[in-house]
């Protein structure tokens, strides 16, 4: 199912980059790059890269990347990612491909990022094994996923308002389907990673107003945008007003401050050791 264009002609990926990346995703990408300890000249792959905020954060930390590749299965996102990387002066290739069949050589990267993408994959284990395949030892992986929806009240308020209008929110709620740290740890371990741990990120996201946040989700969040496309104008107005009421506790004269919680999985690939020949 395609994502409808915005009334102002903005593509879905452009709306995502302009409305959601600065407040929701850029700070987490910066944290992920720091946790991965990305160094000058290292080779980075960003799986489910979206508009490539992970690669941009990696370049900002390292000063200069070695080989840098982003992969996403959405052509619109890939196009926006290329534009964003060009604007930031980051040299990288961005490919359209599935996370479970990455068209890249074995052991060709030092760091793999997958930021707010793993929960959307139909076969998470296959995707993690592909990420492991790409990493040379001692390579590092950082995966981020949202915590449970109760810890992300902005999204919860909008979904509740949609449901009050009879809209099925199962699709956007998928973004919160991998919210338990133990699930991340188990998946990474079974995929063959070592030194597996999870960090908790707690912060606030700032928007100019509740209306700005609601519009950002309606126009920029791909899964939410798909379900809001079916709303009549009357339903849309009622949904917006309902969501604004639910968001009122987080709004003040200085704008909307939304608590956020996410989990960041850190894992590594052990270097391959070749036994030393012994001669009697």
C-alpha positions in Angstrom: 0.0 0.0 0.0 1.5 3.3 -1.1 1.8 6.3 1.3 -0.3 9.3 0.0 1.4 12.5 -0.8 1.1 15.5 1.5 -1.3 18.3 0.5 1.7 20.6 0.1 3.3 18.3 -2.4 5.9 17.1 0.0 6.8 13.4 -0.4 6.3 11.2 2.6 10.1 10.9 3.2 10.5 14.7 2.9 7.8 15.2 5.5 9.5 12.5 7.7 12.9 14.2 7.5 11.5 17.8 8.1 8.9 17.1 10.7 10.1 14.0 12.7 13.8 13.5 12.4 15.0 16.6 14.3 13.0 15.9 17.5 12.5 12.1 17.5 15.4 10.5 15.7 18.4 12.8 15.5 19.3 12.7 19.2 19.0 8.9 19.3 21.2 8.6 16.3 23.8 10.8 17.9 23.7 8.5 21.0 24.0 5.4 18.9 27.1 6.8 17.1 28.7 7.5 20.5 27.8 4.1 21.9 29.3 2.5 18.8 32.5 4.5 19.4 32.8 5.2 15.7 36.3 6.3 14.8 37.8 8.2 11.9 37.8 6.2 8.7 35.7 3.3 9.9 33.3 1.5 7.5 29.7 2.0 8.4 26.4 0.4 7.1 23.0 1.8 8.2 20.2 -0.8 7.7 16.7 0.5 7.4 18.4 3.9 7.1 15.3 6.0 6.4 16.7 9.5 5.5 20.2 8.4 6.7 20.3 10.2 10.0 22.4 7.4 11.3 25.1 7.9 8.7 25.0 11.7 9.3 25.5 11.1 13.0 28.3 8.7 12.4 30.1 11.2 10.2 29.6 14.0 12.7 31.2 11.9 15.4 34.1 10.4 13.4 35.0 13.5 11.3 35.3 11.3 8.2 33.9 7.9 7.4 35.5 5.2 5.3 33.1 3.2 3.2 29.5 4.3 4.1 26.4 2.6 2.9 22.7 3.1 3.7 20.1 0.5 2.9 16.3 0.9 2.9 13.5 -0.9 1.1 11.6 2.4 0.3 12.7 4.3 -2.8 11.2 7.5 -1.5 13.3 7.2 1.7 16.4 6.4 -0.3 15.9 9.5 -2.5 15.5 11.7 0.5 18.5 10.1 2.2 20.7 10.9 -0.8 19.5 14.5 -0.7 20.1 14.8 3.1 23.6 13.2 2.8 24.5 15.6 0.0 23.3 18.6 2.0 25.4 17.4 5.0 28.5 16.8 2.8 28.6 13.1 3.7 29.9 10.8 1.0 27.8 7.5 1.1 26.0 5.1 -1.2 22.3 4.5 -0.5 20.7 1.3 -1.9 17.2 0.0 -2.2 17.2 -3.5 -0.8 15.7 -5.8 1.8 17.3 -6.1 5.2 17.1 -9.9 4.8 19.1 -9.9 1.5 21.7 -7.2 1.7 23.6 -6.9 -1.6 27.0 -6.3 0.2 30.1 -8.4 0.7 30.8 -10.4 3.8 32.9 -8.8 6.6 33.0 -5.4 4.7 32.1 -3.1 7.6 33.3 -2.2 11.1 30.0 -0.8 12.4 26.3 -1.6 11.6 23.5 0.6 12.7 19.8 -0.3 12.6 17.8 2.6 14.2 14.1 2.1 14.7 13.9 -0.5 12.0 14.2 -4.0 13.4 10.7 -4.1 14.8 9.2 -3.6 11.4 11.0 -6.6 9.7 8.9 -9.7 9.0 12.0 -11.9 9.8 14.0 -10.2 12.5 16.4 -13.1 12.9 17.3 -13.2 9.2 17.9 -9.5 9.2 20.2 -9.7 12.2 22.2 -12.6 10.7 22.6 -10.5 7.6 24.0 -7.6 9.7 26.3 -10.0 11.4 27.5 -11.3 8.0 28.5 -7.8 7.0 30.6 -7.1 10.1 34.3 -7.8 10.2 35.7 -8.7 13.6 35.7 -7.0 16.0 32.7 -5.2 14.5 30.0 -3.5 16.5 26.2 -3.4 16.1 23.8 -0.8 17.5 20.1 -1.4 17.2 17.5 1.0 18.6 13.8 0.2 19.2 11.0 2.1 21.1 10.1 1.0 24.6 6.5 0.1 25.3 3.9 2.5 24.1 3.0 3.6 27.7 6.5 5.2 27.8 5.9 7.2 24.6 2.7 9.1 25.5 2.7 11.3 22.4 2.2 8.4 20.0 -0.2 6.7 22.5 -2.4 9.8 22.6 -2.7 10.0 18.8 -3.4 6.3 18.4 -6.1 6.5 21.0 -7.7 9.4 19.2 -7.6 7.5 15.9 -9.2 4.4 17.5 -12.0 6.6 18.9 -12.8 7.3 15.2 -12.9 3.6 14.4 -9.4 3.5 12.8 -7.4 0.3 13.2 -3.9 1.3 14.6 -2.3 -2.2 14.4 0.0 -1.0 11.7 1.6 2.0 13.4 1.6 0.2 16.7 4.0 -2.3 15.1 6.7 0.3 15.8 6.4 -0.6 19.5 6.3 -4.4 19.0 9.9 -5.0 20.1 9.8 -3.2 23.4 11.3 -5.7 25.8 15.1 -5.6 26.4 15.2 -9.4 26.9 13.8 -9.9 23.4 16.6 -7.8 21.9 19.2 -9.6 23.9 17.9 -13.0 22.9 17.6 -12.2 19.2 21.1 -10.8 19.0 22.6 -13.8 20.9 20.8 -16.3 18.7 22.0 -14.4 15.6 25.6 -15.0 16.7 26.5 -11.7 18.3 28.6 -11.5 21.5 29.1 -9.0 24.3 25.4 -8.2 24.0 23.8 -5.5 26.2 21.0 -3.0 26.2 21.1 0.7 27.2 17.9 2.6 28.1 17.5 6.1 26.6 15.2 8.5 28.4 14.6 12.0 27.1 12.1 14.6 25.9 11.1 15.5 22.4 10.1 19.1 21.9 7.6 20.4 19.4 6.2 23.9 18.9 2.7 22.7 19.9 0.5 19.7 20.1 -0.9 20.6 16.7 2.7 20.5 15.2 3.2 17.0 16.7 -0.1 15.6 15.5 0.5 17.0 12.0 4.0 15.6 12.0 2.7 12.1 12.7 -0.1 12.4 10.2 2.1 13.6 7.4 5.6 12.2 8.3 5.2 8.8 10.0 4.7 6.3 7.2 2.5 3.8 9.0 0.4 6.5 10.7 0.1 8.4 7.4 -1.4 5.3 5.7 -4.2 4.9 8.2 -5.0 8.6 8.4 -5.5 8.7 4.6 -8.8 7.0 5.1 -10.2 9.6 7.5 -13.0 11.9 6.3 -12.5 15.6 6.9 -15.0 15.4 9.8 -13.2 12.4 11.3 -9.9 14.1 10.9 -11.0 17.3 12.7 -12.5 15.2 15.6 -9.4 13.1 15.8 -7.1 16.1 15.9 -9.2 17.8 18.6 -9.3 14.5 20.7 -5.5 14.1 20.4 -4.9 17.7 21.4 -7.0 17.2 24.5 -5.0 14.0 25.4 -1.7 15.9 24.9 -2.7 18.9 27.0 -0.8 17.6 30.1 2.5 17.8 28.1 1.9 21.3 26.7 2.8 24.7 28.1 3.5 28.2 26.9 6.9 27.0 25.8 5.5 24.3 23.6 5.0 20.5 23.8 7.5 18.4 25.7 7.0 14.6 25.2 8.7 12.0 27.3 10.4 9.3 25.2 12.0 6.0 26.1 13.9 3.7 23.8 16.3 0.8 24.0 19.7 0.6 22.3 21.1 -2.9 21.8 24.9 -3.0 21.7 26.6 -6.2 20.4 29.9 -7.2 18.7 31.4 -9.8 16.4 34.4 -11.6 17.7 37.5 -11.5 15.4 38.1 -14.8 13.6 41.2 -16.5 15.1 43.3 -18.8 13.1 45.0 -21.5 15.1 48.8 -21.3 15.1 50.5 -24.4 13.7 52.5 -26.3 16.3 55.6 -28.3 15.4 57.1 -30.8 17.6 
